[in-house]
Amino acid sequence: MASAFGWYGPLIDLSAASSHIGDFVQLLVFVHRSFPVQCKSSKLGRDLTRTDIEVGDDTTPYFIVSLWQKHMGSMVAAGDVVLLENFKIAKYGDVVEARTVQWSSLLCLVRPYQSLLSKAVEELVTGCRVGTTTKDKLRRVIKWVQRSLSTICNIKLQSNQQIEHLPRNWTLLEEEKPRDCFSLMEVSQLTTSCKAIVCASIGEIVPLHTARTLGDTKKEKIFISRRVYSTGDNNLVDDLICTGCQLCGSPLDSKFEQIAVPLICWKSSSRLHSICSIYRPFMLYLWDESDYMPVLVKNRAAEILFGNIKAGKVYSAYKEQMHNRNLGPRNKCKDKDAGESLAISPRLCGEGHPSANILEVGKSLQLEEKHVPDKFNFYRLWLILLKMLLKQGKNGPLKFEIIVDPSLDIENGKFEMVSATMPCFGTT
């Protein structure tokens, strides 16, 4: 489908895309593969569809293009050579990609994929009704595809025909196994980025970037172990739970101006944050006989540490408990007034026995006192786990998996917790 609006920008190579951020361009590319369609719900209540395709040309082998038009996503298939007209170049962090706008269009120039392998270059180019500049680019892309068969061999064809499987010219990157370290001292001396497993005990929890850590002059207030047994400390939940992204664990509340709120989520394919209640990042101080170490803990790791209890459940249970506590004095006043009214003006019947109305009032008061909430109180359970974890010197060690990145500082994740499990010590 040729563009009905004409070209709003030049035909460029993919290698020059970074020089056209925010501009409209034309791209002639080979499609490696098409990602599954992702459904997005817009603010207007409409359902939008998005298809990500991985493309390449003779200058850049791999490049991402986002198709937001549903019909356009169904027009493209792996192995096609297509002309993308009036696409906008965008940049998210360090990632440059092309995306559709309202007047974007897609024109398939070569299909099926087998024709790229069986026909000559000029035969393929001659059949395309495009301009001279576009034909020159098409020649270069076809020659690049024919030279790079081993690289682009994993094409899923829509037809029943199959192509010969050719070996890849790269190896898949296998996930590096975590290093088993005998002590925190050994972990602290690692000089390369890796994952480490070590057994250590929990010493302290210190929240990052809260009102107390930024403004309180009493240093003991920043230590959770000093506050977890205080019944009057109602700020404990607010210091450990906030509004943020459950994927990347970044707090998104604008409570503190010193903290830069990230605009995009690197762990989301749509670059959008998934907003909910999360555990605020905190420093977990570990210790063993050799050393102590502050480890950064974000939302997902905090959930594992707190028995897979999500922050949203803790926060909702806490708010409900505070609401019931505020209603408590009012109920007590009502009970007292009811008791006084019964004592002052008893309604007796027969030989001094209380009437049925008095018995009903007494039963209703007893039921209110014995009322048990239907919902499980995750806040109390979380508080118990927090107290157990912070019994300094009385707990056995846990087995921690830690990501080590020597290029970062401590608060930004030089040591970041991934998971925590109960160690199993053999007897042999």
N, C-alpha and C positions, 0 to 999 in steps of 0.2 A: 504494500500500500504506500504509494508515494505521498509526500507531504503536500497538503492542500494550502499550506501557508507559505511555502518557499523556504529557503535556507536563511536562518538568522545568525549564522556564524560560519566559520571556515571548516573545511575538512582537515582534520588533524590526525597525527599519529598518537597512539596511546602514551608514548614517552613524553609527549608535550602537554599532557592533561593537567599536570600540576601548575603550568603557566597560564591556565585558563579557568582558575577557580571563580565560580559565579557567572561564567560566560556560557552562551549557547554554542554548541559545536556539532559537527557531523563526524560520525565514527564508522569506519568500515572494518569489521572484525569477524573473527572465526569464533563460534560458540563451542566452548569445551563441554559445559554441562549446565543444566537448569536445576535450581534448588526448588524444594517443595514450596507451594503457595502458602503464604502466611496471611491470615485474616486479621484485620485491624478494625476496631470499632472507633469511629471518629466521634468528636464532641456533638456533631449534629445528629447522631443516631444512625448514620449510614454505615454499611459494611464495605470497607475498602479491601482490595486484594493486592498482594504484592508478590512478585516473583523475582528472585535474584538469579542472574545468569553470570557465569564466569566466562569471560571472553579473552581474546588475545589477538595480536597482530605481529608484523615482522619486527616491531620495535620493543614491544612489551608482551611477554608470553601470557601473563595472567593479570586480569583486571575485572573488577566487579561493576555490574550495571544493575540498577534497581528499576523494575518495571511495575508501575502502580496501576496501569490500565489492565483490567481483567482480560479483554480481548487480545491485547498485545502479548500477554504471557502465554496464551494458547497458540500464538502464531509462530513461536520460535522453538526449535528443537536442537539437541546436541548434534554437532556436525554441520550445521548451517553456516554459510557465509552471509552476513546481513549488513545492511546499511542503516545505521541509527541516525535519524534526522531530528535536529532541534532538541538535543539532549543537553541537560544542564550539568556542569561539572561542580561537584560539591566536595567539601573536605570536612571530616569528622576526626578531630585530633590529628593523628599522623596519617590517616587513611583517606585516600583520594578515590572517589567513585563518580560514576555518571548516573543520573536519574531522570526519569521522564517528567514532563510537565504537561499542561493541558493540550499544547499544540505539537507534541512529539509524535513521531511516526516511525514505523519499522518496515523495511523493504528487504525481503529475502532474495538474494542474488544467485546463490548456488545451493541446490538441493536435488537429490539426496547426497549423503556423504560419499557414497561409492563413486559418484561422478568426479570427485576431486582426485580419486586414485586412478581412474580409468581413462579420463579424457585429458587432452593436451591443454595447456594454459590458454592459448589463443582461442581454442574452440569454446572454452568456458566463457571467456571475456566477450567474444563476439556476440553471444546470445543475450547479453545484458544491455538493456536500453538505458544507459547512463552516460554522463558526460566524459570528456577526455581525461580530466583530472581524476575522476572516480575510477575510470578503467585502469589508469596507471597504478592507483593504490590497490585495486582488485588483483592485478597481476602480481604485485609484491606479496600480498596476503596468500594467494594460491601457491606461489612458489615456496613460501615459508611453511605452509601446511604440508606440502609434499616432501620438503626436506626434513620435517620434524615429526615423521610418522611415529617414531618410537616414544616420543613425548606425549602425544595426544592419542594414544591407542585405546584408551578406555572410554570410547564413545558408546552410549546406549542408543541404539537405533530404534526408531519407531516402526520401521518396516520389519518384515519377517527375515530379511537377508542379514547375514552376519559377516563381519569382516574378520580377517585373520588376526588372532591375538599376538601382538608384538611385545617384547619385553620392555619394561620401563628403563629409562636411563637415569633413575634416581632410586634411592632406598627410603622406605618409610622411616620416619623418626620414631624410634621406640622410646617409650617413657622410661626415664632413668629410675632405677630402683633406689629407694631411700638408703642412706648410709646408716648403719647401726653404730651409734656412738656410746662409749662407756660412761661418759660424764659430760656435764655442762661445759667444763673447761675445754673438752675436745670440740664441742659444737662452736664455742666462741672463737676458736682458732681456725675455723674453716675459712679459706680465702676465695673459694669459687661458689657460684650459685648452685644450690642443690637442695634436696630434701634430707632431713636427718631425723632419726628416731632415737630418743633418749628417755630414760626413766628419771623422773625428778618429782619432788614434792612441791605443793603449792604453798607459797608463803604469804602473798598479799595480792589484792586487786586494787588498782588505782584507775579511776575513770579518766578519760582524756577529754580536755576542753569542756569542762562543765563550769557552772557558776562558782562552784567551790574551788576548783583548781585554778580558776582565773582570778578570783577576788578575795578568797578567804585567807586571812593571815595566820589562822591556826592550822598548822600543817597536818595535825592528826586528823582533821576533818576529811582529808583526801583519801584516807585509808579506809576501805570498806570494812575490814576486820574490827575497827574501832567503833563502827556505827551499826553493824548488823544486829547486835544484841540490844540496841537502844530502842525502846518501844515508842519514844517520842520523835524519832527521826522519820518524818514522812517524805523526805526528799530522796530517799534511797532509790526508789523506782524511777523517779525523774532523772537521776544522775546516771542510771544504767540502761534506761529505755528511752528511745526517741522516735521521731518519724524519719524514715529513710528508705533506702533501696534494699530490698531483700536479696538481690542478686549480687551487687558489688559491696554491700554493707556500708555505704557512705551515708552519713547523716545528712538530711536535707532540710532540717529546721534552721531558720535564720535567727536563732536565739543569740548567737555569738558572731559578731562581725569579723573576728580574727580568723575564722575558718572559711576557706573558699569552698563553696558548694560546687561539686562537679556538674557540668552541664549535660554530659552524656554518660551512659553506662557501657563500659567496655565488655561486660559479660552478657549483654543483650544483643541479639541479632538486629533488632530495630533501633539500637542505641538509646532506647527509652528506659527510664527508671521504672521499676515496679514498686510503687509506694505502699508502705504499710508500717506498722510498728516493728522496730528492730532493736536489737541490743546495740547500745552505743559502743563504739570501739574503746577498749580499755587495755591497760597493761597488766599482764599476769606475771607476777614475780615468782619464778621457780628457783629452787635451791636443791643442792645435794652436798655431799661432803667436800667437793672440789671447788664449787663456785656458786654464785647466784646469777640469774639472768632475767631481764625484763623481756617478755614476749608479747607482741601485739596480737590481740584477739578481736576478730570482727564477727559480724552477726551469725553466719553459719557455724563457725567454730564455737561461738558462745552457746548456741543451741545444743551442740554436742556436749559441751562441758556441763550444761545444766539439764542433762537428762532428756534431750530432744524436746524440751518445752519451748514453744515459740513465744517470742516477746509479746505478741498480740494477746495471747491467752492470759499471760501474767498481768498485763496492763489492764485488760477488761475486768479481770477478777479483783484487782486492786481497787479500781474505781468503784466497782459495785460494793466492795467492803467498806470503803470510805463513805459511800452514800448511805449504806445501812447504819453505819456508826453515827452519822449526823442525824438520822431519824430516831436513834435510840433514846435520847433524853426526852423527846416528845412523847414516845410510847410510855416511858416511865411516868411522866406527868399524868397521862391519861389513866394509867393503872391506879395511880395514887388517888386521883380525884374520884375514880369509881369506887375505890375502897372506902374513902371517907364518906361518900354518899350512902354506902351500904351500912356503915357504922352509925351514922347520924339518924338515918331514916329507914330502919329495917322494916320490911314488909313481911309480917308473920301471918301464917294461916293455921288454922286448927289449934293444936296445943303447943304453940311456940315454935313450930317448924318453919324454916324458910320457904318462901313461895317458889314456884317453878321458875319465875323470871330471875330470881337471885341465883338459883342453881345454874341456869343457862349462862349468866354473866360470868360466874366463877369458872365454868368449863371453858368458855371462850378465852379467858385470860390465861388459863393453863396451857391451852393449845398454842397461843401466841408465844409463850415462854419456851415451849418445847419445839417450836418450828425450826426445821432443818432445811437449809437452802437446797434446791434441786440440783443446781449446777456445782460441779466439782471446783473447789477453790484452788486454782493453779498458783495463785499468788502465795498462799501458805506453803504449798509444796516446794515452790521455787525458793522461798525464804529458808526452809529447812535444809535444802540442798546447799544453799549458799553458806549457811552456818557450818554444815559438815565439811565443806571444802576448805573453810578458813579456820579449822581447828589446828592451829599451828603447832607442829611437833607431835601431834597425836594421830595423824593420818599417814598411811603408807604411800609410797610413790605411785604415780600414774605413768603410763607409757604415752609420750607425746610425739606427734609427727609435726615437724617444724620446717617451714620454708626458710632457707638462708639466702639472703641477698646482700653481700658485703658492700654494694654500691649505695645502699640506702642508710639513713640514720635510724636510730632506735625507734622513734615514734612513728616513722613512716614505713616500718616493716622490715628492718634488717633481719629480725627474727619474728616470723609470723606463724601462729599456731594453725594447723590444719585439722587435727583431730586429737582426741584423747581417749584412751582405752585402759581397762584394768590389765596390768601385766600378769602373765602366767609364768611363774618361776618353777623350773623343773627341780626334781628331787634327786636326779642322778648326778 
